[in-house]
Every structure is written in structure tokens, then in C-alpha cells.
Amino acid sequence: MKAVNKNRVVIKINSKQCLVVDRITVPKYYINGIEFNEYDLRNIQSEVAKGNISHELLNSIDIVDEKGGKFNFREDGALINSPYGYDTLSKLVLNIFQNRKQKI
């Protein structure tokens, strides 16, 4: 494996083939200064939707994206705003579905 730059890696498959893989920078989120990933925040959203965590409590504490944008939750767990990088995974999945639909 050889890094072309921080965003791409070349993986040698055999003597004649290589695979170039784009690297995704995983967005970071913070709750009172503690770092979390998107899965952690989506789990929190799920807990709000189930009624296990109050959206008022979450909106009153410091939950921010890496650019300082604050998370704002609704009672059903949905977000009122779009935190930085929170759509990365969704866009990738939608691209997969879109390409699959075009090939059918």
C-alpha cells in the first residue's frame, strides 16, 4: 500500500494490477468537548426518537460539529439543522441507489 496523498491510497493487487482508493475524512462532532463520530450522534437521535433522551436537554448542552455549528434536535429525534459533514454517508448511499436504478 502506498499513499499517493492524504486523500488517496494505491493498493497493489498483484504484479500487474493496482487499486486506487479515495480516502474519506470522517467528520468529528463534540459534546462538551468530547469527540464523537456520526454513528454516536445518530444513536443519540434514535434515543430521542424512542423517548429515552429529552430533545430539550440535548438542545441545552454543547453539541457541535467540527466547524462549531450547533446541533438542534426536534422531539422526534430529527435535526432542525444540517451539521457539517453529517450528510457524507447519506450522499454515498444515495449515489449507490441512484447508480443501481440507472442500470436497471
Secondary structure, 3 states (H helix, E strand, C coil): CEEEECCEEEEECCCCCEEEEECCCCCCEEECCEEECHHHHHHHHHHHHHCCCCHHHHHHCCEEECCCCECCECCCCCECCCCCCCCHHHHHHHHHHHHHHHHC
